């Protein structure tokens, strides 16, 4: 019996991860529909185990990857990459809202529905962009680690990573800096080895989580607000085509990209957690051969700040609410949603119930009824799955595009160097 189990486990481990995750997704849907809440409750510990393992590895993988990545290049290149990352995240968030508005305006979800009998919903306060920016610097480093405050961990990693870089460049502390750098590289390698083991648990956990989600939501919820769900997933598909155009425009091999992106995207779809999927996203970036100095910074930041899927959800929710109350949005309101929604998607980073906060804030800005948010909470899990998957894909696309732009810049400088030398 033990020999059979060993053989089955080896066969399981030898199968490609994306195939295992894909099978887990399909089986999860089937078992969730057939087995219902009873089976979902029985399997729930397996899903909880996966989320605990992913959260367990987030802190070391972000800390050591980013500290190691900072020491792969110069401080100036980090500043240049940082500017590109922020511009990309803001631009794609604005574009995502525009895409959502266009698709929703064309297909008009919510027409014929009403708000009668809808319960009021409590919406958390929006902390605002300034509060988020100040929150990047933690009051207590240990608390930032204990609470898994990604922005705080990124700040700590950048500060200490730059400090180690300066030590290595110093005449008096070069030897000590190199020893610290070697220790960081060793800890990073050990973290990745642990990550390899966690990857084997991913399909099992994804299966359990999907069973629970499907059993909880059921077909009735999907059918009652089906037009909203369909419109949202169509808009996510349009945004995915935008990503495809960006990849082709920058010469990133599309086939190779999506082959490696499938696992974190599918996991994000099942878990509805960008930060929880971060270890898998970093692993995919490494397999794509992207520079560690770029993905070590862009992906942890994107998991917190970049929400293209959530931006599309804001836009479609606004059109949905406007149609429910019989007051279609005009062009000025749509422009306001693009501007406010782009800022809100950053301003609510890391807030529990961030999706509800974003939608409610935009609704209040353009005069839509907050009560409509209660309707949308019924399909929160169904839309959250697709939005989170797009968030993670967008982070990887941005990292690949910025990585290719840095390669072109380096190649251009190398080609121009001989000519510059002759000119001098």
C-alpha positions in Angstrom: 0.0 0.0 0.0 2.8 2.4 0.9 4.5 1.6 -2.4 1.3 2.5 -4.3 0.9 5.8 -2.4 4.6 6.6 -3.0 4.1 5.9 -6.7 1.0 8.0 -6.9 2.6 10.9 -5.1 5.6 10.8 -7.4 3.3 10.8 -10.4 1.4 13.8 -8.9 4.6 15.7 -8.4 5.9 14.9 -11.9 2.7 16.3 -13.5 3.0 20.0 -14.6 1.6 22.4 -11.9 -0.8 24.2 -14.3 -2.4 20.9 -15.3 -2.9 19.9 -11.7 -4.4 23.4 -10.9 -6.6 23.3 -14.0 -7.9 19.8 -13.0 -8.4 21.1 -9.4 -10.5 24.0 -10.7 -12.8 21.8 -12.8 -13.2 19.2 -10.1 -13.9 21.9 -7.5 -16.8 23.3 -9.5 -18.3 19.8 -10.0 -17.9 18.7 -6.4 -19.2 22.1 -5.1 -22.3 21.8 -7.2 -23.0 18.2 -6.4 -21.7 17.9 -2.8 -22.9 21.2 -1.5 -22.1 22.8 1.9 -21.6 19.5 3.7 -18.7 18.4 1.4 -17.3 22.0 1.4 -17.2 22.1 5.2 -15.3 18.8 5.2 -12.7 20.0 2.7 -12.4 23.5 4.1 -9.2 22.7 6.2 -7.3 21.9 3.0 -8.1 25.3 1.6 -7.2 26.9 4.9 -3.9 25.0 4.9 -3.0 26.4 1.5 -3.7 30.0 2.5 -1.7 29.6 5.7 1.3 28.3 3.8 1.1 31.1 1.2 0.9 33.7 3.9 3.7 32.0 5.8 6.1 32.4 2.9 5.1 35.9 1.9 7.3 37.7 4.4 10.6 36.0 3.7 10.0 35.8 -0.1 9.2 39.6 -0.4 11.9 40.6 2.1 14.8 38.6 0.7 13.8 38.8 -3.0 13.6 42.6 -2.8 16.8 43.0 -0.8 18.6 40.7 -3.2 17.1 42.5 -6.2 18.1 45.9 -5.0 21.7 44.7 -4.9 21.6 43.5 -8.5 21.8 47.0 -9.9 22.5 50.7 -9.0 20.3 52.9 -6.9 19.7 55.1 -10.0 18.2 52.2 -11.9 15.8 51.4 -9.0 14.5 55.0 -9.2 14.0 54.8 -12.9 12.2 51.4 -12.6 10.1 52.7 -9.8 8.8 55.6 -11.9 8.0 53.2 -14.7 6.1 50.9 -12.4 4.0 53.8 -10.9 3.2 55.2 -14.4 2.2 51.7 -15.6 -0.1 51.0 -12.7 -1.8 54.4 -12.9 -2.2 54.2 -16.7 -3.6 50.7 -16.8 -6.0 51.4 -13.9 -7.4 54.4 -15.8 -7.6 52.3 -19.0 -9.3 49.5 -17.1 -12.0 51.8 -15.8 -12.5 53.2 -19.4 -12.8 49.6 -20.7 -15.4 48.7 -18.0 -17.5 51.8 -18.7 -17.4 51.2 -22.5 -18.5 47.5 -22.2 -21.1 48.2 -19.5 -22.6 51.1 -21.4 -22.9 48.9 -24.5 -24.5 46.0 -22.8 -26.4 47.9 -20.1 -26.5 45.5 -17.1 -29.1 46.2 -14.4 -31.9 47.4 -16.7 -35.3 46.4 -15.4 -34.1 45.7 -11.8 -35.0 47.8 -8.8 -33.7 48.5 -5.3 -37.0 47.5 -3.5 -36.4 45.2 -0.5 -32.6 45.8 -0.5 -31.1 46.0 2.9 -28.7 48.8 3.9 -25.0 47.9 3.9 -22.3 49.2 6.2 -19.4 50.6 4.2 -15.9 51.1 5.9 -14.5 54.6 5.7 -12.1 55.4 2.8 -8.7 56.2 4.4 -7.6 58.3 1.4 -4.4 58.4 -0.6 -2.4 60.5 1.9 -3.1 58.0 4.7 -1.9 55.1 2.5 1.3 57.0 1.5 2.1 57.8 5.1 1.3 54.1 6.0 4.2 53.0 3.8 6.5 53.9 6.6 5.7 51.6 9.5 5.7 52.9 13.1 7.1 49.6 14.2 9.1 47.2 11.9 8.2 44.1 14.0 4.5 45.1 13.8 4.7 45.5 10.0 6.1 42.0 9.8 3.6 40.5 12.2 0.6 42.1 10.4 2.0 41.2 7.0 1.8 44.9 6.0 3.2 44.5 2.4 3.8 48.2 1.9 5.7 48.4 5.2 7.7 45.2 4.4 8.6 46.7 1.0 9.8 49.9 2.7 12.0 47.9 5.1 13.4 45.7 2.4 14.3 48.8 0.2 15.9 50.7 3.0 18.1 47.8 4.2 18.7 46.6 0.7 20.1 50.0 -0.2 22.1 50.1 3.0 23.8 46.8 2.1 24.5 48.2 -1.4 26.1 51.3 0.0 28.2 49.1 2.4 29.4 47.0 -0.5 30.5 50.1 -2.4 32.2 51.6 0.7 36.0 51.2 1.1 35.8 50.7 4.8 32.7 48.4 4.9 33.0 46.5 1.6 33.9 43.1 3.2 31.2 43.3 5.8 28.7 44.4 3.0 29.7 41.4 0.9 29.2 39.0 3.8 25.7 40.4 4.4 24.9 40.2 0.7 26.0 36.5 0.7 23.8 35.8 3.7 20.8 37.5 2.0 21.4 35.5 -1.2 21.6 32.3 0.9 18.3 33.1 2.7 16.7 33.9 -0.6 17.7 30.5 -2.0 16.4 28.7 1.1 13.1 30.6 0.8 12.7 29.5 -2.8 13.5 25.9 -1.8 10.6 26.1 0.7 8.4 27.6 -2.0 9.1 24.6 -4.2 7.6 22.4 -1.5 4.5 24.6 -1.0 3.8 24.5 -4.8 2.8 20.8 -4.4 0.0 21.8 -2.0 -1.4 24.4 -4.3 -3.7 22.2 -6.5 -5.1 20.4 -3.4 -5.9 23.7 -1.7 -7.3 25.3 -4.8 -9.7 22.3 -5.2 -11.0 22.8 -1.6 -11.4 26.5 -1.9 -13.3 26.3 -5.2 -15.6 23.6 -3.7 -16.4 26.0 -0.8 -17.0 29.0 -3.1 -19.3 27.2 -5.5 -21.2 25.5 -2.7 -21.7 28.9 -1.0 -22.7 30.9 -4.0 -24.6 28.2 -6.0 -26.4 28.6 -9.3 -29.3 30.7 -7.9 -27.1 33.6 -7.1 -25.4 33.5 -10.5 -28.7 33.4 -12.4 -30.2 36.3 -10.4 -27.5 38.7 -11.3 -26.1 36.8 -14.3 -26.1 39.8 -16.7 -23.8 41.7 -14.3 -21.4 38.7 -14.0 -21.3 38.2 -17.8 -20.7 41.9 -18.6 -17.8 42.0 -16.0 -16.1 38.9 -17.4 -16.4 40.3 -20.9 -14.7 43.5 -19.8 -12.0 41.5 -18.1 -11.5 39.7 -21.5 -11.1 43.1 -23.3 -8.5 44.2 -20.7 -6.7 40.9 -21.3 -6.5 41.8 -25.0 -5.0 45.1 -24.0 -2.3 43.2 -22.1 -1.8 41.0 -25.1 -1.2 44.1 -27.2 1.3 45.5 -24.7 3.3 42.2 -24.6 3.4 42.1 -28.4 4.3 45.8 -28.7 7.3 45.3 -26.4 8.4 42.1 -28.0 7.6 39.8 -25.0 7.0 36.2 -26.2 3.3 35.8 -25.5 3.2 32.0 -25.5 6.0 31.7 -22.9 4.5 34.5 -20.8 1.0 33.0 -20.5 2.5 29.5 -20.0 4.2 30.7 -16.8 1.4 33.1 -15.8 -1.3 30.4 -15.8 -0.5 29.0 -12.4 -0.5 32.3 -10.4 -3.6 33.5 -12.4 -5.5 30.3 -11.7 -4.6 30.4 -8.0 -5.6 34.0 -7.7 -8.9 33.1 -9.4 -9.6 30.4 -6.8 -8.2 32.2 -3.7 -9.4 35.8 -4.5 -6.1 37.1 -3.0 -3.5 39.0 -4.9 -1.1 39.1 -1.8 -1.7 35.4 -1.0 -0.8 34.5 -4.6 2.3 36.7 -4.5 4.8 33.8 -3.9 3.5 32.1 -7.0 3.7 35.3 -9.0 7.3 35.9 -8.0 8.1 32.3 -8.9 6.5 32.8 -12.4 8.5 36.0 -13.0 11.7 34.1 -12.1 10.8 31.3 -14.5 10.2 33.9 -17.2 13.8 35.1 -16.7 12.8 38.6 -15.7 15.4 40.6 -13.7 15.1 40.1 -10.0 15.9 43.8 -9.4 12.6 44.6 -11.2 10.1 41.9 -10.2 11.3 42.0 -6.6 10.0 45.5 -6.4 7.1 45.7 -8.9 5.2 42.5 -7.9 4.9 43.1 -4.1 3.9 46.7 -4.8 1.4 45.6 -7.5 -0.1 43.1 -5.2 -1.1 46.0 -2.9 -1.6 48.9 -5.3 -2.4 47.7 -8.8 -6.1 46.7 -9.1 -7.1 46.7 -12.8 -9.7 44.0 -12.1 -11.1 46.1 -9.3 -11.1 49.2 -11.5 -13.2 47.4 -14.1 -15.5 46.3 -11.3 -15.9 49.9 -10.2 -16.9 51.0 -13.7 -19.4 48.2 -14.3 -20.9 48.6 -10.9 -21.5 52.3 -11.5 -23.2 51.6 -14.8 -25.2 48.8 -13.2 -26.4 51.1 -10.3 -27.3 53.9 -12.7 -29.4 51.5 -14.8 -31.1 50.1 -11.7 -32.3 53.6 -10.6 -33.1 54.6 -14.2 -30.5 57.4 -14.5 -27.9 56.4 -17.2 -24.5 58.0 -16.8 -23.6 61.0 -18.9 -20.1 61.6 -20.4 -19.1 64.0 -17.6 -20.0 61.4 -14.9 -18.0 58.8 -16.8 -15.0 61.0 -16.9 -15.4 61.7 -13.2 -15.5 57.9 -12.5 -12.3 57.4 -14.5 -10.4 60.1 -12.5 -11.9 59.3 -9.1 -11.8 55.5 -9.6 -8.1 55.5 -10.6 -7.2 57.4 -7.4 -9.5 55.4 -5.2 -8.0 52.1 -6.5 -4.7 53.3 -4.9 -6.2 55.1 -1.9 -7.9 52.0 -0.6 -4.9 49.7 -0.9 -4.7 47.1 1.8 -8.1 48.0 3.4 -10.4 45.1 4.4 -13.4 45.1 2.1 -11.5 47.3 -0.3 -13.8 46.5 -3.2 -16.9 47.7 -1.4 -15.0 50.8 -0.2 -14.0 51.7 -3.8 -17.4 51.2 -5.2 -19.2 53.1 -2.4 -16.8 56.0 -2.7 -17.3 56.3 -6.4 -21.0 56.0 -6.0 -21.1 58.9 -3.5 -18.9 61.0 -5.9 -21.3 60.7 -8.8 -24.5 60.7 -6.9 -25.4 57.0 -7.2 -27.3 55.2 -4.4 -25.1 53.4 -1.9 -27.9 50.9 -1.3 -27.0 49.4 -4.8 -23.8 48.1 -3.2 -25.9 45.6 -1.2 -27.1 44.1 -4.5 -23.6 43.6 -5.7 -22.4 41.9 -2.5 -24.5 38.8 -3.5 -22.1 38.1 -6.3 -19.0 39.4 -4.5 -17.1 36.0 -4.7 -18.0 35.4 -8.3 -16.8 38.7 -9.6 -13.9 38.8 -7.1 -12.4 35.7 -8.6 -12.1 37.1 -12.1 -11.0 40.5 -10.9 -8.2 39.1 -8.7 -7.0 36.9 -11.5 -6.8 40.0 -13.8 -5.0 42.0 -11.0 -2.2 39.3 -10.9 -2.0 39.1 -14.7 -1.6 42.8 -14.9 1.2 42.9 -12.4 3.1 40.3 -14.4 2.5 42.0 -17.7 3.8 45.3 -16.3 6.9 43.6 -14.9 7.6 41.9 -18.3 7.0 45.1 -20.2 9.2 47.2 -17.9 11.9 44.4 -18.0 11.9 44.5 -21.8 12.1 48.3 -21.8 15.1 48.1 -19.5 16.8 45.5 -21.8 16.3 47.8 -24.8 17.7 50.7 -22.8 20.8 48.7 -21.9 21.2 47.5 -25.5 20.9 51.1 -26.8 23.5 52.3 -24.3 25.9 49.5 -25.2 25.5 50.2 -29.0 26.1 53.9 -28.4 29.1 53.5 -26.2 31.7 52.8 -29.0 30.4 55.8 -31.0 30.6 58.0 -28.0 34.1 56.9 -27.3 35.2 57.7 -30.9 33.5 61.1 -30.7 35.5 62.0 -27.6 
